[in-house]
Amino acid sequence: MTGRRFDEEAWRAVEEAIRLENERQRAADLPPEQRYRSLHPEAAAFLYMLAAATGARRILEVGTSAGYSTLWLARACAATGGRVVTLERNREAVALAEDHFNRAGVTPCVDVVVGDARETLAGLDMTFDFGFVDGEKSEYVEYGQLLWPKLSAGASLVADNVLSHAEATAPFLAYVSDLPAAATEVVALGNGLSWTVKLTR
Ligand SMILES: C[S@@+](CC[C@H](N)C(=O)[O-])C[C@H]1O[C@@H](n2cnc3c(N)ncnc32)[C@H](O)[C@@H]1O
């Protein structure tokens, strides 16, 4: 979004609308497939700060849903002049997220790729300096295996739910922990984030 003014007021209005609707859906105990399943706001703010602090310009996200985490990553892009590529297979979610991006004024820095991330990610001929994994927990390892070779040295790879769904995400934590030239820690924000940094050696 280089050269474009970030519309703080529009962004805040959409951030609040998604956050409140997500809370309402949880309180109503709707089944997961009828909920946004948005990232915890504190975890989303952390993602934003991490991406902005590391100057991330090419961000890849797996799992767009209603676009809450994407909104925060796009906020980082407004600071770094970068772009977010976000992968989602649910067409209804994509339509909803795109409406949110339009209303928040971040459409120019977001590319939504529709389809199964395990196929679309494999087909992306790009390098990224920030990755965020938030799709199906049972597929985290596959996302990691596809994304890791596309990350540049110094890049961060973050995944959600490593504390709330410790058993389901254990294979992913084992995968990133065993990577050579990488450092991984768990950050106890929201549902628990794993944060892996790709080192040069
Ligand atoms: C937890 S939600 C993502 C929430 C979003 N990151 C946020 O914080 O607003 C998970 C999303 O991943 C999508 N998803 C799951 N498996 C996928 C796959 N293999 N390819 C693409 N999208 C997938 C689901 O359709 C769902 O919308």
The ligand as an ORCA input file, in Angstrom:
! r2SCAN-3c Opt
* xyz 0 1
  C      -9.462    -20.722     12.065
  S     -10.114    -20.198     10.545
  C      -9.045    -18.882     10.089
  C      -9.266    -17.633     10.888
  C      -8.524    -16.426     10.357
  N      -7.095    -16.664     10.226
  C      -8.731    -15.241     11.277
  O      -8.026    -15.136     12.298
  O      -9.605    -14.440     10.999
  C      -9.587    -21.480      9.469
  C      -9.893    -21.230      8.008
  O      -9.032    -22.055      7.230
  C      -9.741    -22.514      6.109
  N      -9.072    -23.737      5.653
  C      -8.960    -24.919      6.308
  N      -8.246    -25.797      5.586
  C      -7.900    -25.168      4.440
  C      -7.167    -25.567      3.284
  N      -6.632    -26.780      3.161
  N      -7.020    -24.649      2.301
  C      -7.533    -23.411      2.413
  N      -8.237    -22.985      3.486
  C      -8.422    -23.858      4.484
  C     -11.149    -22.748      6.622
  O     -12.073    -22.733      5.544
  C     -11.317    -21.590      7.596
  O     -11.932    -20.478      6.970
*
